[in-house]
Amino acid sequence: MRTSRIANTALYLLLSLSACTPEPTLDILIIGGMVYDGTDQPARQVDIGIRADTIAFIGDASETEHVAARTVEAAGYSVTPGFIDPHTHAMKDLSDSVRHQNLNYLLQGVTTVVTGSDGGSDNFIGDRLTHWQNNGIGTNAAIMVGHRNIRQLVMGMREEAPTAEEMTNMKAMVRRGMEEGALGLSSGLYYSPASFSSTEEVIELAKVSAEFGGLYDAHIRDESTYNIGLLAAIKESIEIAEKANITANISHIKCLGIDVWGMSSAIIDTIEAARSRGLRITADQYPFRASGTHLGAALLPKWVFADIDDYTPRLVDSVLLPQIQAAVAENIRRRGGAESLLLVLSELPNLEGRTLAEVAEEWQLSDVEAAIKIIANGDAAIASFNMNEEDVFRFMRQDWVMTSSDGTTAHPRKFASFPKKIREYVLDKEVLPLADMVRKSTGLTAEVFGIPKRGKLQVGNYADVLVFKPEELRDNASYAEPALLSSGMWYIVLNGEVAVAKGEVQEGLFGRVVRR
């Protein structure tokens, strides 16, 4: 009898203690941090409460009865929305069974990536989004409809205007992509075969995107003096925006090559004038002086690619070769000389990490001959050091310029753009304050690209949240080692799940598909 009474008493005490322990009202509570909410408001010290996948509370938790299952002490840390990268080439990585974690972006603090950039997209956007949804992805992801991709599917590499039937088919493909959830239409007018298209063709396709509330994302026709010129190419994008009644975003805005250095002021004035007329013109920018492309794309004239699938026989055609050599020589000059072209990935041996000038000297060939030899033997990815720092600064300070990476293989921007911008341009060079950098990497991007309930720390938005000390962020990737992961993010919450805790990646794929 006595044993039974003791047991009953113990049970009663246990139940009483349990009754005194309140049930959690929040899954995660981030307390004491300096919060940059992704808007133009100044930072403030408030607590962030998360329930399920949503921000449920912002304020002083000590004045409430909120109880959290997990508390993150953020005193001394910055708390921001997850960064959104509006211009990536992550589509294949996200579809890969290993790389779908997207760690190179996640560890930069990027929780949402936009793919299908530069006019290169997917034939079946709905299928791609469903694949990501079913197989899991490590960050949120969205897709643009690619004009270059569509034109090649419908017209091949023909250097001519589309027929009425071909135009109808291209419009139908844009419409299908938008219906399946694409954010808008992207172009790569510098690249073949999109370079063969007229402004009017792009306007008609952009009108379809506009019908769905999408945007037009433009890799402009000329970032230098290759064809119509940089300023004319900017004006072409403005014309497309006006005639299609659509937001136009200028991808990775820059002044590429010595011929256009210093033109940033004129470009900014032109865009500001368009914006003052009510046009919706924005831009994105990566924080590097070197662009990334392939040697062939940088140096060969566009007619070499026309009306043919394999252009390499033209590189040894005795009639065409003098014209090709002259164009390559001019394009090497335009980009700042052979010493400014760093070879970062090639099928030929012993080229990586060397400049075109160094390779040409070893081979005892001219710069032009060495370039054509490399292109004819599988081409090479390059880092092209072609920008002036004052132009970079000037663009970066504009209220309408977002942060992006344009991340490509063998360029450190794929692994390091966002931490580098904070380290170099916020902390070291003080080009812009942290609050401005955060807004241009979160709220502004979500607004322009039509990404709902992300980019701002607001009650009701999805819980994509970063906790970090700016001075501890490290952009470890370099041109010599471009695939080193960034470090320094203390906590990353993605759709309410802890993806990184105390700097360590957690098990799980917490990203979601983002549809228009």
ZADOZA-848328 format. One line per field, with one value per residue (C-alpha): residue number from 1; x, y, z. Coordinates in Angstrom, 3 decimals, always signed. Example, Ala and Ser with C-alpha at 12.3 -4.5 7.8 and 13.67 -1.06 7.14 Angstrom:
ZADOZA-848328
k = 1:2 .
c1 = +12.300:+13.670 .
c2 = -4.500:-1.060 .
c3 = +7.800:+7.140 .
This chain:
ZADOZA-848328
k = 1:2:3:4:5:6:7:8:9:10:11:12:13:14:15:16:17:18:19:20:21:22:23:24:25:26:27:28:29:30:31:32:33:34:35:36:37:38:39:40:41:42:43:44:45:46:47:48:49:50:51:52:53:54:55:56:57:58:59:60:61:62:63:64:65:66:67:68:69:70:71:72:73:74:75:76:77:78:79:80:81:82:83:84:85:86:87:88:89:90:91:92:93:94:95:96:97:98:99:100:101:102:103:104:105:106:107:108:109:110:111:112:113:114:115:116:117:118:119:120:121:122:123:124:125:126:127:128:129:130:131:132:133:134:135:136:137:138:139:140:141:142:143:144:145:146:147:148:149:150:151:152:153:154:155:156:157:158:159:160:161:162:163:164:165:166:167:168:169:170:171:172:173:174:175:176:177:178:179:180:181:182:183:184:185:186:187:188:189:190:191:192:193:194:195:196:197:198:199:200:201:202:203:204:205:206:207:208:209:210:211:212:213:214:215:216:217:218:219:220:221:222:223:224:225:226:227:228:229:230:231:232:233:234:235:236:237:238:239:240:241:242:243:244:245:246:247:248:249:250:251:252:253:254:255:256:257:258:259:260:261:262:263:264:265:266:267:268:269:270:271:272:273:274:275:276:277:278:279:280:281:282:283:284:285:286:287:288:289:290:291:292:293:294:295:296:297:298:299:300:301:302:303:304:305:306:307:308:309:310:311:312:313:314:315:316:317:318:319:320:321:322:323:324:325:326:327:328:329:330:331:332:333:334:335:336:337:338:339:340:341:342:343:344:345:346:347:348:349:350:351:352:353:354:355:356:357:358:359:360:361:362:363:364:365:366:367:368:369:370:371:372:373:374:375:376:377:378:379:380:381:382:383:384:385:386:387:388:389:390:391:392:393:394:395:396:397:398:399:400:401:402:403:404:405:406:407:408:409:410:411:412:413:414:415:416:417:418:419:420:421:422:423:424:425:426:427:428:429:430:431:432:433:434:435:436:437:438:439:440:441:442:443:444:445:446:447:448:449:450:451:452:453:454:455:456:457:458:459:460:461:462:463:464:465:466:467:468:469:470:471:472:473:474:475:476:477:478:479:480:481:482:483:484:485:486:487:488:489:490:491:492:493:494:495:496:497:498:499:500:501:502:503:504:505:506:507:508:509:510:511:512:513:514:515:516 .
c1 = +0.000:+2.812:+4.687:+1.545:+1.049:+4.648:+4.216:+0.989:+2.640:+5.576:+3.193:+1.217:+4.402:+5.514:+2.151:+2.181:+5.634:+4.562:+1.501:+3.748:+5.912:+4.190:+3.863:+6.130:+4.344:+7.290:+9.625:+12.577:+13.220:+16.178:+16.878:+19.116:+20.298:+20.576:+17.873:+18.170:+14.722:+15.403:+13.753:+15.181:+14.487:+17.491:+18.571:+16.965:+17.426:+14.358:+13.602:+12.344:+9.932:+9.315:+6.454:+6.534:+7.793:+6.667:+7.802:+5.199:+6.569:+8.823:+9.378:+10.601:+10.074:+10.650:+7.410:+5.396:+4.571:+6.190:+8.068:+10.324:+11.412:+14.781:+16.365:+19.213:+21.232:+22.080:+23.472:+26.357:+25.151:+23.386:+20.054:+18.852:+16.560:+18.147:+19.910:+18.261:+20.493:+18.637:+21.184:+22.680:+23.499:+22.567:+19.944:+22.090:+23.524:+20.044:+19.080:+22.192:+21.855:+24.925:+25.135:+21.435:+22.360:+23.572:+26.074:+28.143:+25.165:+23.732:+26.995:+27.094:+23.756:+21.834:+18.544:+16.882:+18.427:+16.962:+18.052:+17.485:+19.547:+21.123:+18.401:+19.451:+16.645:+14.800:+12.473:+9.993:+10.076:+7.181:+8.950:+12.164:+10.358:+8.504:+11.768:+13.282:+10.189:+10.108:+13.842:+14.701:+16.914:+19.152:+17.935:+14.774:+14.883:+13.027:+13.352:+13.176:+12.009:+15.076:+14.757:+18.030:+16.936:+13.545:+14.975:+17.419:+14.683:+12.419:+14.951:+18.252:+21.268:+19.771:+20.794:+17.441:+14.079:+11.478:+8.543:+5.062:+4.657:+7.997:+7.082:+3.789:+5.649:+8.119:+5.305:+3.556:+6.716:+7.039:+3.371:+3.755:+6.790:+4.943:+1.914:+4.213:+5.567:+8.505:+9.251:+9.686:+11.657:+15.450:+17.589:+21.202:+21.345:+25.146:+25.192:+24.266:+21.599:+19.820:+22.250:+20.555:+17.192:+15.733:+14.514:+10.964:+11.214:+12.195:+9.441:+6.784:+8.045:+8.375:+4.715:+3.780:+5.750:+4.063:+0.616:+1.464:+3.025:+6.519:+9.649:+12.253:+15.780:+18.338:+21.851:+22.179:+23.364:+26.652:+28.453:+31.353:+31.920:+31.291:+28.331:+25.807:+27.754:+27.070:+24.865:+22.764:+22.293:+21.054:+18.635:+17.410:+16.437:+14.616:+12.748:+11.724:+10.471:+8.439:+6.885:+6.160:+4.974:+7.236:+9.900:+13.352:+16.324:+19.782:+21.841:+25.312:+25.593:+29.141:+31.412:+33.341:+36.671:+38.873:+36.756:+33.831:+35.566:+34.036:+30.711:+28.878:+27.822:+26.123:+24.424:+23.141:+21.804:+20.030:+18.413:+17.444:+15.771:+13.765:+12.782:+11.681:+9.259:+7.717:+9.537:+10.574:+14.305:+16.669:+19.972:+22.032:+25.802:+28.413:+31.256:+34.211:+36.287:+36.665:+33.789:+33.547:+32.858:+34.508:+37.372:+35.338:+32.386:+34.715:+36.845:+35.133:+32.883:+29.238:+28.941:+31.262:+28.417:+25.684:+23.769:+25.940:+26.070:+29.847:+31.695:+35.235:+35.895:+35.579:+38.619:+40.845:+39.114:+41.836:+39.329:+37.633:+40.663:+42.080:+38.708:+38.509:+42.058:+41.381:+38.248:+40.029:+42.891:+40.419:+38.519:+41.717:+42.551:+39.017:+39.228:+42.521:+45.108:+46.079:+47.512:+44.007:+42.543:+43.087:+42.459:+40.640:+39.318:+40.452:+40.536:+44.117:+46.708:+48.706:+46.675:+44.699:+45.830:+47.808:+47.052:+46.609:+49.784:+51.806:+50.500:+51.170:+54.746:+55.337:+53.853:+55.819:+52.631:+50.956:+48.199:+45.659:+47.055:+47.182:+43.587:+42.273:+44.211:+42.645:+39.141:+39.540:+40.593:+37.602:+37.710:+38.469:+36.614:+38.235:+38.216:+38.392:+39.757:+37.967:+36.316:+37.362:+36.850:+35.282:+32.549:+31.980:+31.648:+29.307:+26.883:+26.965:+25.784:+22.589:+19.337:+18.114:+21.165:+20.863:+23.542:+24.025:+26.695:+26.279:+27.945:+29.772:+32.202:+35.816:+35.006:+35.021:+31.784:+29.838:+31.107:+31.891:+29.928:+27.785:+30.440:+32.946:+30.604:+30.230:+33.948:+35.373:+32.719:+30.919:+33.709:+37.012:+36.215:+32.987:+31.304:+27.897:+26.556:+25.472:+21.778:+21.971:+23.792:+21.167:+18.243:+19.901:+20.376:+16.916:+13.874:+14.676:+15.337:+12.129:+10.128:+11.668:+11.509:+8.059:+9.110:+6.281:+6.703:+10.506:+13.234:+11.878:+11.658:+7.941:+5.275:+3.605:+6.608:+8.486:+11.226:+14.436:+16.777:+20.536:+22.493:+26.116:+28.856:+29.941:+33.584:+33.601:+32.380:+35.037:+34.906:+37.450:+37.220:+39.835:+40.819:+43.442:+40.964:+37.505:+35.511:+36.219:+33.069:+32.452:+32.292:+31.133:+27.355:+26.438:+22.832:+20.782:+17.059:+15.401:+11.621:+11.622:+14.214:+17.728:+19.999:+23.188:+23.743:+26.832:+28.513:+27.822:+25.620:+22.688:+21.338:+18.347:+17.158:+14.952:+14.653:+11.406:+10.374:+9.412:+6.782:+5.554 .
c2 = +0.000:+2.430:+1.715:+2.464:+5.758:+6.875:+5.998:+7.983:+10.972:+10.874:+10.704:+13.666:+15.765:+14.878:+15.878:+19.078:+20.049:+19.285:+21.463:+24.330:+24.108:+26.114:+24.655:+26.337:+29.002:+29.377:+26.894:+29.295:+32.579:+34.739:+37.232:+40.253:+40.720:+43.907:+43.383:+44.688:+43.916:+44.198:+47.601:+51.128:+51.342:+51.580:+48.521:+47.979:+45.547:+43.309:+39.606:+37.375:+34.534:+31.709:+29.236:+26.443:+28.084:+31.617:+34.667:+34.873:+37.570:+40.630:+42.683:+42.391:+38.781:+39.624:+41.578:+38.617:+35.127:+33.515:+30.274:+28.794:+25.239:+26.637:+29.972:+31.539:+34.085:+36.769:+39.616:+41.157:+39.626:+41.044:+39.432:+39.799:+38.162:+35.395:+36.827:+36.435:+36.034:+37.221:+35.955:+32.469:+29.478:+26.917:+24.972:+21.891:+21.921:+21.920:+18.955:+16.966:+14.252:+15.547:+19.260:+19.904:+21.023:+24.220:+24.735:+27.206:+29.573:+28.570:+29.272:+32.745:+33.339:+32.993:+31.261:+31.864:+31.646:+32.643:+30.449:+30.523:+33.701:+35.181:+33.672:+30.099:+28.142:+24.833:+23.421:+22.263:+24.607:+22.911:+19.546:+21.056:+22.735:+19.521:+17.562:+19.969:+19.810:+16.014:+15.401:+18.221:+21.295:+23.029:+26.560:+28.057:+28.306:+29.969:+29.903:+32.470:+31.659:+31.948:+33.802:+32.396:+28.860:+29.354:+30.959:+28.124:+25.510:+27.213:+28.629:+26.910:+29.170:+31.095:+34.735:+36.056:+37.271:+34.694:+33.926:+34.668:+31.006:+30.915:+34.049:+32.453:+29.353:+31.386:+33.333:+30.073:+28.776:+31.939:+31.659:+28.015:+28.829:+31.651:+29.430:+26.842:+29.383:+31.241:+34.687:+36.328:+36.386:+36.491:+37.377:+36.958:+39.334:+39.291:+35.535:+33.652:+32.979:+35.646:+38.213:+37.692:+38.889:+42.365:+44.649:+44.186:+40.405:+40.783:+43.338:+40.938:+38.125:+40.465:+41.422:+37.806:+37.908:+41.195:+39.601:+37.406:+40.149:+38.903:+40.938:+41.193:+40.341:+41.530:+40.460:+43.458:+43.281:+45.051:+45.769:+47.379:+48.375:+45.002:+46.036:+48.796:+50.059:+50.010:+53.080:+52.073:+48.618:+50.189:+52.318:+49.197:+47.631:+50.818:+50.742:+47.123:+48.037:+50.943:+49.243:+45.971:+47.772:+45.609:+45.903:+45.597:+44.493:+44.901:+41.870:+42.253:+45.921:+46.932:+48.940:+46.132:+47.081:+50.102:+51.739:+52.302:+52.908:+55.944:+55.607:+54.620:+58.229:+58.536:+55.158:+56.094:+59.406:+57.558:+55.058:+57.745:+59.716:+56.632:+55.963:+59.581:+58.967:+56.112:+53.236:+50.340:+49.949:+48.215:+46.352:+43.773:+43.630:+41.169:+42.544:+41.575:+43.483:+40.364:+38.938:+35.252:+33.732:+31.526:+32.619:+31.985:+34.043:+36.876:+37.011:+35.521:+37.658:+36.617:+35.713:+32.769:+31.063:+31.802:+29.091:+26.238:+23.885:+23.298:+26.512:+25.172:+24.355:+28.076:+28.655:+26.900:+28.192:+30.035:+32.524:+33.335:+33.113:+36.623:+38.183:+36.058:+36.961:+40.672:+40.458:+38.432:+40.943:+43.805:+41.970:+41.175:+44.893:+45.837:+43.644:+45.117:+42.883:+39.223:+39.668:+40.529:+37.167:+34.502:+30.906:+29.109:+25.891:+24.215:+20.833:+21.500:+20.668:+23.136:+26.229:+26.835:+29.747:+31.323:+34.327:+34.167:+36.265:+33.712:+30.787:+32.577:+33.284:+29.636:+28.378:+31.005:+32.168:+35.544:+36.269:+35.870:+32.548:+31.156:+32.224:+30.572:+27.383:+27.190:+27.860:+25.247:+22.628:+22.724:+26.406:+27.597:+29.319:+32.633:+35.386:+38.617:+41.571:+44.299:+46.681:+49.961:+50.187:+53.655:+52.353:+49.421:+51.825:+54.167:+51.430:+49.814:+52.995:+53.303:+52.579:+50.383:+48.086:+44.662:+42.166:+39.107:+36.522:+35.405:+32.338:+30.206:+27.320:+28.299:+31.885:+32.690:+34.670:+31.379:+30.735:+34.158:+37.136:+38.085:+37.728:+39.501:+42.446:+42.781:+42.358:+44.500:+47.052:+47.482:+47.007:+47.704:+50.299:+51.656:+52.054:+51.471:+50.774:+47.309:+48.265:+49.302:+46.135:+44.020:+45.800:+45.386:+41.683:+40.942:+43.207:+45.045:+41.792:+40.175:+43.214:+43.435:+39.711:+39.202:+36.704:+36.673:+36.659:+36.636:+39.247:+41.085:+40.244:+40.818:+38.888:+36.515:+36.179:+32.931:+32.461:+32.781:+34.377:+34.903:+35.484:+36.576:+38.988:+40.913:+40.950:+37.142:+36.444:+34.983:+34.855:+32.050:+31.447:+33.071:+32.937:+30.344:+28.308:+29.331:+26.512:+27.158:+27.525:+30.783:+30.744:+32.820:+32.440:+31.607:+30.546:+30.181:+29.482:+28.364:+28.067:+27.789:+24.993:+25.441:+24.804:+26.071:+26.128:+27.677:+27.625:+23.943:+22.695:+20.666:+17.534:+18.085:+19.819:+22.730:+24.697:+25.165:+25.868:+29.501:+30.073:+33.374 .
c3 = +0.000:+0.949:-2.329:-4.339:-2.478:-3.207:-6.856:-7.078:-5.403:-7.838:-10.778:-9.404:-9.017:-12.536:-13.986:-11.944:-13.223:-16.790:-16.342:-15.192:-18.328:-21.033:-24.500:-27.086:-29.088:-31.494:-33.119:-33.276:-31.482:-32.562:-29.786:-29.297:-32.877:-34.907:-37.528:-41.098:-42.435:-46.194:-46.591:-46.494:-42.753:-40.382:-38.415:-35.004:-32.152:-32.108:-31.737:-34.551:-33.827:-36.307:-36.351:-38.941:-42.175:-41.352:-39.421:-36.664:-34.350:-34.491:-31.371:-27.787:-26.760:-23.085:-23.083:-24.350:-23.172:-26.198:-25.533:-28.218:-28.826:-29.956:-29.055:-31.031:-29.050:-31.620:-29.477:-31.421:-34.693:-37.734:-38.613:-42.202:-44.739:-46.774:-49.812:-53.226:-56.278:-59.394:-61.904:-61.590:-63.757:-61.111:-63.068:-63.722:-60.207:-58.682:-60.863:-59.933:-57.277:-55.418:-56.161:-55.494:-51.978:-53.676:-50.875:-52.882:-52.688:-49.310:-47.493:-49.023:-47.298:-50.564:-49.823:-53.220:-56.702:-60.064:-62.988:-66.748:-67.059:-70.219:-72.397:-71.619:-70.019:-70.221:-72.869:-70.230:-67.254:-65.474:-65.604:-64.237:-61.337:-60.540:-60.586:-58.059:-55.897:-55.879:-55.441:-53.082:-53.392:-50.891:-51.620:-53.035:-56.828:-59.693:-63.500:-66.296:-69.840:-72.086:-75.397:-76.735:-75.949:-77.599:-80.733:-81.282:-80.813:-83.350:-85.830:-85.232:-85.804:-88.731:-89.029:-90.192:-88.976:-87.934:-90.185:-88.903:-87.991:-86.165:-84.235:-83.230:-82.047:-79.995:-78.352:-77.514:-75.831:-73.731:-72.773:-71.775:-69.617:-67.895:-67.286:-65.723:-63.239:-64.817:-63.405:-66.786:-70.039:-70.066:-73.056:-74.103:-77.050:-77.074:-77.741:-80.910:-82.092:-80.011:-81.419:-84.793:-83.468:-83.894:-81.131:-82.431:-82.018:-78.361:-77.742:-79.026:-76.777:-73.786:-74.238:-73.490:-70.235:-69.376:-69.775:-66.781:-64.675:-65.479:-66.160:-68.923:-67.759:-70.304:-71.056:-73.334:-76.933:-76.299:-73.013:-74.884:-78.527:-80.152:-82.301:-81.496:-78.485:-74.753:-74.458:-77.475:-75.950:-72.700:-74.707:-76.523:-73.186:-72.222:-75.540:-74.926:-71.450:-72.755:-75.778:-73.967:-70.802:-68.674:-65.983:-67.575:-65.498:-67.005:-66.098:-64.562:-65.528:-66.427:-68.715:-70.377:-71.926:-72.239:-74.952:-72.553:-69.225:-67.566:-69.391:-66.185:-65.538:-68.935:-68.470:-65.018:-66.362:-69.193:-66.836:-64.329:-67.111:-68.104:-64.499:-64.074:-66.990:-65.020:-66.698:-64.478:-65.186:-62.743:-62.900:-61.061:-60.568:-59.322:-57.162:-59.366:-61.909:-64.033:-66.010:-66.866:-70.263:-72.875:-75.078:-78.229:-77.025:-76.027:-79.158:-82.221:-84.441:-84.209:-87.896:-87.267:-85.362:-87.913:-89.841:-88.605:-85.620:-85.669:-86.424:-85.902:-89.606:-90.270:-88.056:-90.607:-93.745:-95.683:-97.104:-93.792:-91.524:-92.222:-91.305:-88.155:-87.140:-87.585:-85.426:-82.725:-82.630:-82.173:-79.459:-77.554:-77.663:-76.634:-73.518:-72.397:-74.070:-73.911:-70.409:-69.138:-70.260:-67.590:-68.713:-65.907:-67.493:-70.707:-72.412:-73.477:-70.764:-68.686:-69.506:-66.339:-64.227:-67.071:-69.227:-72.983:-73.286:-71.297:-73.351:-76.633:-75.571:-74.619:-77.874:-79.828:-81.501:-81.733:-79.247:-82.041:-83.257:-79.721:-79.064:-82.228:-81.453:-77.989:-79.322:-82.078:-79.511:-77.191:-76.160:-72.618:-69.798:-68.951:-66.383:-68.357:-66.361:-68.241:-65.747:-64.182:-60.425:-60.519:-62.828:-60.456:-57.506:-59.372:-60.400:-56.970:-55.236:-57.298:-55.468:-58.334:-58.632:-56.960:-55.947:-58.162:-58.907:-62.541:-61.049:-63.617:-63.331:-62.613:-61.564:-57.811:-58.111:-58.050:-54.503:-53.067:-54.462:-51.458:-48.703:-50.965:-51.426:-47.648:-46.925:-49.726:-50.569:-47.216:-44.662:-46.441:-49.104:-47.548:-50.922:-49.330:-45.818:-44.726:-44.634:-48.290:-49.283:-47.502:-49.185:-52.600:-51.909:-50.492:-50.541:-53.763:-55.596:-54.388:-55.500:-58.982:-59.734:-58.248:-55.583:-53.023:-49.234:-49.352:-49.153:-46.089:-42.409:-41.923:-40.051:-42.485:-44.790:-45.203:-42.640:-44.657:-42.098:-41.737:-38.522:-38.974:-37.986:-41.122:-40.050:-39.759:-43.305:-45.593:-49.390:-49.628:-53.383:-55.621:-59.278:-58.356:-56.272:-57.501:-55.864:-52.169:-50.095:-48.260:-44.468:-41.518:-41.614:-37.985:-38.537:-41.704:-41.420:-44.657:-44.807:-41.015:-40.912:-39.551:-42.542:-40.876:-37.097:-35.527:-38.926:-39.562:-42.403:-41.112:-42.728:-44.999:-48.166:-47.136:-50.379:-52.275:-55.826:-56.423:-59.101:-60.450 .
